[in-house]
Amino acid sequence: MARNPLKDRLAVIGVGSTPYGRDLRRSELSLGLEAAVHAIEDAGIDRQEIDGICGSGMTPLAMGGAGFLSLQGALGIERTTWVKNGWLGSAFVYAAEAVFSGLCDTVLVVQTYLRDINMSRSAASDPFRLRAAQFSDVGGDVGMGDFARRWLHSGEPYAGWIRRYMKDYATDKKAFALMAVNNRSHGARNPDAVMKTPITLDDYDNSRMIWDPMQMLDMDVPVDCGEAVIITTAERARDLDVKPVYIHAMSLGGSRVGEFYENTLGWTENAFWIALGGLWDRSDLKIGDLDIFFPYDGYSVDAVAVTEAAGFCKPGEAGDCFTDSWDRKNQILRLNGRTLVTTHGGGLAMGRAGGANFYAEAVRQLRGNEGHRQVPGAKTALIGIGSFFHDPAAVMLRVD
């Protein structure tokens, strides 16, 4: 087993979220500030205890400098000893590293997203949308007039990975379809989800083709939103009037990217396998111990990759694994007969938050206060977030 000196010595003590919406007409600072205030109130600490800030998301909040200063100033935090940018899964890990190393004692992680606003038909006549558009994750002539194809961080290379997966493993799209149905089923139970209507396999099959073989229901939902978590030492957490959620193990993952996404890395060589392998090398828990599993679903192919990288099945076998794990009554997955998957609906249903809502949902479920959505007796959660090629992170959370 690899060294893991931070095992169970850090804890999440606060989470905060904004509403999710397709057009909330709010700035990234407004969203980040609301999420941060909710997280501070949830933790029950004085804001002056926060001495580290990690921003994330494709907005000014994540760009260091003015972004951090604006958030810190708006919160009235007098001093910080550590700040850093992050994105997708990495921001949470960076923040935990900072606390463990002593660079700060209590860190606030904030991630904000604005939907792909410069594709809005009203953008040209709307000063707010025009100003915000320069910070969205869309640009240029990508996709031309088709909104669904206009990511600068485009779905096209991931469509290529779906095709390659199907060819290399002689399989169909059943795994991607079942993941999409699972996430929309959970989203239907989540009052904060943007997409509250469940879907069927027929709905998936009949959804519009975007980048063949990627369909509309393979893609996450662009939204305006903000998420925040607060991390401190386990020792400090035990003195607070909250249930601490411990960081048991974590790992980042890096692979040889090359100069563009369509490089020749194999399916089992992408960064998800590296991150998950690093986590299992450092964890006392095993896959059979998992109560909840959160595979990132920026695209359905991401979630399939994380599932296989985590070891729930062999490469290319997710379709059979999901079929064997399918709860027909509830239209959800129960991996290994018990482990629930993406209980908030993920990006495919709740909305695109760069994975930040996966951390928030995991913490809330492990605290045990999610009412009709609560996973009974949940004690462990595994989160795998990121891209095939950048910012991948694997994090194991647990409670006593």
Secondary structure as UniProt FT lines:
FT   TURN            5..8
FT   STRAND          10..17
FT   HELIX           28..43
FT   HELIX           47..49
FT   STRAND          52..56
FT   HELIX           60..62
FT   HELIX           66..75
FT   STRAND          82..86
FT   TURN            88..89
FT   HELIX           90..101
FT   STRAND          106..113
FT   HELIX           117..119
FT   TURN            121..122
FT   HELIX           123..125
FT   HELIX           127..133
FT   TURN            134..135
FT   TURN            140..145
FT   HELIX           147..149
FT   HELIX           156..168
FT   TURN            169..170
FT   HELIX           174..188
FT   TURN            191..192
FT   HELIX           201..206
FT   STRAND          209..211
FT   TURN            212..213
FT   STRAND          214..215
FT   HELIX           216..218
FT   STRAND          224..233
FT   HELIX           234..237
FT   TURN            238..239
FT   STRAND          245..252
FT   HELIX           267..269
FT   HELIX           271..282
FT   HELIX           287..289
FT   STRAND          292..295
FT   HELIX           300..310
FT   TURN            315..316
FT   HELIX           318..324
FT   STRAND          326..327
FT   TURN            328..331
FT   STRAND          332..335
FT   TURN            336..338
FT   STRAND          339..341
FT   TURN            343..344
FT   HELIX           346..349
FT   TURN            354..355
FT   HELIX           356..367
FT   HELIX           371..373
FT   TURN            376..377
FT   STRAND          380..385
FT   STRAND          393..398
//
